[in-house]
Amino acid sequence: MKRLLVVLFILFVFISSLSVINAQEIDANQTDNSYFEIALSAVDDSKEGTSGFEPETNLSAVDNSNGDSYDFESEILSANVNVSKSSLSYNQSGGNNQKNVLASSYLVLDNDADKENIYLGDYVTWILEAQNFGPDVAKNTKIHDKLPEGLKYIDYTATKGVFDSKTGIWDIGDLEIEDGLARLFILTKSFTVGEKVNVAYITSDTFNSNNETYEEEEIDVFLKENSKTEFEKHVSAKMHETGNPLFLIFISVFMLMITNIRK
């Protein structure tokens, strides 16, 4: 009887130990599967552009069926890198309007004349200068300069772009930092007297961080004090050709007086 009880007790202990071992293995499998599901969810979320899981340590799971290991951190980081590259590619391939908004330049305009005071009928040259100090290219840069009244347009010379005298627009185009100083020389002739104010302003499709886009220059046109009419100029020229007639008359009278005295 005692032997039977001892045998039963041993069987009970053995069965209990087997149950504990099975329970531990089930918990281990559930833990591995949880890590496996979490990591897969993180990888899927990363590939869709949202990161639902950020690993703080090196995560790896073991497949109990064959003992192979799987590094979830490498897969997640790889997915995040792909997402970052896609985002960067999207930003770089934006439209031209988006680039123009993000780009900026610093444009400087100068408006000057080679003379401050001139006389009626004289020539004056207007000098316009534009320069871009960056950081980006100034797209479609133009300077608007409508010449003041009383001046006649003669000709122009430009180091960059073209000038339309009818519209008064100097079309520079894309002004880069490497272009340095772009210059326009406009030759004009005055045909009325008074103050002449030349106004110029600069525009560009690229944002200009310089608020001073407006520049003006003024000159004065005077009438010459000793200016003569065409008739006066003609008479004066004839007198220079024939000499002074009064002097000839005086000599003639003097010679006649001497002749009469001798008689």
BAFITOR-546282 format. One record per residue (C-alpha): x, z, y; residue in three letters. Coordinates in pm, whole numbers, padded with zeros to 5 digits, always signed. Layout:
N
XZYALA/...
***
This chain:
263
+00000+00000+00000MET/+00277+00089+00240LYS/+00455-00235+00158ARG/+00141-00433+00237LEU/+00106-00268+00576LEU/+00469-00338+00657VAL/+00428-00705+00566VAL/+00114-00734+00781LEU/+00290-00570+01075PHE/+00582-00813+01047ILE/+00344-01109+01037LEU/+00162-00978+01346PHE/+00487-00946+01542VAL/+00601-01292+01436PHE/+00270-01453+01539ILE/+00276-01272+01874SER/+00630-01394+01949SER/+00529-01753+01873LEU/+00238-01727+02119SER/+00468-01601+02395VAL/+00717-01885+02338ILE/+00440-02148+02348ASN/+00303-02002+02670ALA/+00646-02019+02837GLN/+00693-02383+02733GLU/+00348-02474+02873ILE/+00435-02308+03209ASP/+00766-02496+03220ALA/+00597-02828+03152ASN/+00335-02763+03420GLN/+00609-02676+03672THR/+00803-02998+03596ASP/+00487-03206+03623ASN/+00405-03045+03959SER/+00746-03135+04097TYR/+00710-03481+03952PHE/+00366-03536+04116GLU/+00479-03394+04453ILE/+00786-03618+04460ALA/+00589-03928+04367LEU/+00334-03848+04638SER/+00613-03815+04894ALA/+00762-04148+04793VAL/+00426-04325+04821ASP/+00355-04170+05159ASP/+00698-04270+05288SER/+00650-04630+05181LYS/+00322-04641+05371GLU/+00493-04530+05693GLY/+00397-04160+05688THR/+00611-03888+05545SER/+00405-03630+05360GLY/+00703-03450+05209PHE/+01046-03370+05354GLU/+01288-03231+05091PRO/+01512-02948+05205GLU/+01712-02932+04883THR/+01820-03175+04615ASN/+01514-03217+04393LEU/+01536-03348+04038SER/+01296-03341+03747ALA/+01369-03365+03377VAL/+01157-03570+03148ASP/+01127-03349+02839ASN/+01054-03646+02619SER/+01401-03803+02645ASN/+01600-03561+02860GLY/+01667-03815+03142ASP/+01693-03686+03499SER/+01524-03844+03808TYR/+01658-03788+04162ASP/+01356-03773+04393PHE/+01562-03707+04708GLU/+01743-04041+04684SER/+01416-04227+04636GLU/+01250-04049+04930ILE/+01545-04104+05163LEU/+01560-04469+05063SER/+01191-04509+05142ALA/+01238-04343+05483ASN/+01530-04573+05566VAL/+01317-04876+05485ASN/+01039-04748+05707VAL/+01284-04689+05994SER/+01425-05039+05960LYS/+01077-05186+05964SER/+00988-04993+06278SER/+01309-05104+06448LEU/+01248-05464+06353SER/+00895-05445+06494TYR/+01017-05305+06825ASN/+01288-05568+06857GLN/+01051-05853+06780SER/+00806-05760+07056GLY/+00673-06013+07302GLY/+00850-06129+07617ASN/+00617-05924+07834ASN/+00721-05607+07654GLN/+01091-05691+07704LYS/+01041-05760+08075ASN/+00866-05428+08119VAL/+01142-05236+07944LEU/+01426-05430+08115ALA/+01539-05344+08467SER/+01777-05478+08729SER/+01911-05378+09071TYR/+01884-05672+09310LEU/+02047-05668+09654VAL/+01948-05918+09927LEU/+02132-05999+10249ASP/+02012-06225+10531ASN/+02251-06326+10811ASP/+02328-06599+11067ALA/+02664-06742+11173ASP/+02569-06703+11544LYS/+02372-06442+11737GLU/+02315-06643+12057ASN/+02294-07020+12088ILE/+02184-07275+12347TYR/+01904-07521+12318LEU/+02006-07805+12087GLY/+02281-07608+11914ASP/+02313-07564+11538TYR/+02287-07234+11348VAL/+02348-07167+10979THR/+02146-06903+10796TRP/+02328-06730+10509ILE/+02129-06572+10224LEU/+02303-06370+09953GLU/+02167-06219+09630ALA/+02339-06012+09362GLN/+02227-05835+09046ASN/+02397-05504+08962PHE/+02216-05469+08628GLY/+02185-05331+08379PRO/+01976-05628+08258ASP/+01933-05994+08352VAL/+01694-06057+08643ALA/+01457-06320+08504LYS/+01315-06593+08729ASN/+01470-06464+09051THR/+01349-06623+09376LYS/+01411-06573+09748ILE/+01136-06668+09991HIS/+01263-06776+10334ASP/+01024-06963+10562LYS/+01229-07074+10862LEU/+01096-06961+11204PRO/+00930-07202+11443GLU/+01149-07380+11691GLY/+01418-07462+11434LEU/+01459-07794+11258LYS/+01585-07797+10899TYR/+01893-08017+10850ILE/+02052-07946+10510ASP/+02143-07671+10260TYR/+02419-07572+10017THR/+02370-07328+09726ALA/+02612-07177+09476THR/+02325-07127+09228LYS/+01974-07267+09200GLY/+01786-07504+09431VAL/+01616-07465+09770PHE/+01287-07627+09869ASP/+01270-07662+10248SER/+00896-07732+10241LYS/+00800-07410+10064THR/+01101-07208+10179GLY/+01171-07092+09822ILE/+01521-07059+09684TRP/+01476-07075+09306ASP/+01782-06897+09164ILE/+01657-06867+08804GLY/+01798-06598+08575ASP/+02048-06394+08775LEU/+02302-06217+08555GLU/+02558-05952+08643ILE/+02837-06198+08561GLU/+02704-06443+08822ASP/+02827-06218+09100GLY/+02718-06313+09453LEU/+02478-06609+09476ALA/+02475-06772+09821ARG/+02254-07015+10011LEU/+02355-07182+10340PHE/+02072-07337+10547ILE/+02174-07554+10844LEU/+01918-07574+11129THR/+01901-07704+11486LYS/+01715-07535+11771SER/+01465-07732+11981PHE/+01285-07446+12160THR/+01417-07144+12348VAL/+01341-06781+12276GLY/+01390-06525+11998GLU/+01401-06660+11642LYS/+01335-06413+11356VAL/+01419-06528+11005ASN/+01243-06324+10732VAL/+01346-06331+10363ALA/+01237-06134+10057TYR/+01337-06141+09690ILE/+01122-06142+09374THR/+01188-06137+08998SER/+00995-06113+08671ASP/+01227-05827+08573THR/+01162-05484+08724PHE/+01378-05431+09033ASN/+01482-05068+09079SER/+01594-05141+09437ASN/+01307-05090+09681ASN/+01481-05281+09961GLU/+01356-05633+09881THR/+01296-05737+10244TYR/+01557-05852+10497GLU/+01533-06012+10842GLU/+01778-06157+11095GLU/+01717-06264+11455GLU/+01897-06483+11707ILE/+01828-06586+12069ASP/+01814-06943+12197VAL/+01892-06988+12568PHE/+01866-07272+12815LEU/+02201-07364+12970LYS/+02225-07264+13337GLU/+02420-07579+13436ASN/+02209-07808+13222SER/+02141-08142+13394LYS/+01875-08404+13360THR/+01956-08745+13221GLU/+01947-08897+13575PHE/+02191-08638+13710GLU/+02426-08699+13420LYS/+02410-09077+13488HIS/+02488-09042+13860VAL/+02774-08804+13790SER/+02926-09045+13539ALA/+02908-09335+13790LYS/+03081-09127+14053MET/+03367-09055+13819HIS/+03403-09427+13749GLU/+03406-09549+14117THR/+03550-09246+14292GLY/+03409-09064+14597ASN/+03249-09317+14846PRO/+03268-09074+15143LEU/+03645-09066+15119PHE/+03660-09446+15134LEU/+03430-09456+15439ILE/+03645-09198+15620PHE/+03961-09401+15557ILE/+03795-09717+15684SER/+03677-09551+16009VAL/+04021-09398+16065PHE/+04193-09736+16028MET/+03954-09896+16279LEU/+04023-09623+16536MET/+04396-09675+16510ILE/+04357-10049+16554THR/+04148-10006+16872ASN/+04398-09763+17024ILE/+04687-10008+16979ARG/+04490-10274+17158LYS/
***
